[in-house]
Amino acid sequence: MEDRFEQPEIRALNQHPEYFTRRPPPNIALTLHQILLDGRPGSGKDMPFRVNSPGGGKDLTIYYVNVDLDMLEERSVRLQRAEKFVAWMLAQVPADTQSHLLETASAKQRLIEHFEDSYINNPPGDYEITARYTPTTEENWKGTLVSAPARLHVVNAGDFFDVIKAQQASKGGTNK
């Protein structure tokens, strides 16, 4: 006998653009709300984030979908961090002839934009995440299930640019 319940699905960054073309639309939505920022009352605003998902499944009686969240700082902050990282990278190998290929404005800008797009520095603070499930197929009941908010506490451990710089410094490289 086939289950009459639809598999939980969420729109995620790592899905093919046509992932939902031949299937029902996503039925899971997440919200991330800032409660505290660095121990002080937060803005109370919804926090922008990216979702990646390896999928989901079902064990005996529970349907699930796995997700990874990347909290996003403002684009201007990400861009500034990426610019500094690219400058640091170029300073690590000043004599390398291939690094000179990045000295053109367009090549350097493409690299900065690449790192800005992949930059993650989950801002320290306290957050609440809420999931909403709304069935999208006709055979299912109509309504929305809303989870109780789950609280997340994020500590400042440095961003991945800082980690790379520290690793380079521990190998005896420069760290500017």
Number of C-alpha atoms within 10 A of each C-alpha: 3 4 6 9 12 14 19 19 22 23 20 19 11 12 15 10 10 8 14 14 9 7 9 14 15 18 18 20 14 17 14 21 21 21 21 18 17 13 10 10 12 15 12 12 11 14 19 15 16 15 17 16 17 11 15 14 12 11 7 5 6 7 13 14 15 14 15 12 16 16 17 18 17 10 12 10 14 20 19 12 19 23 19 13 21 18 15 16 15 16 14 17 14 11 10 10 9 10 14 12 11 16 13 9 9 10 12 17 16 12 16 21 16 13 19 20 14 11 22 19 19 18 20 17 19 20 23 18 17 16 15 15 18 17 23 16 15 7 10 12 11 11 10 12 12 14 12 11 14 11 15 16 13 15 12 11 12 12 14 12 19 13 12 13 19 15 13 14 13 11 9 9 13 14 16 12
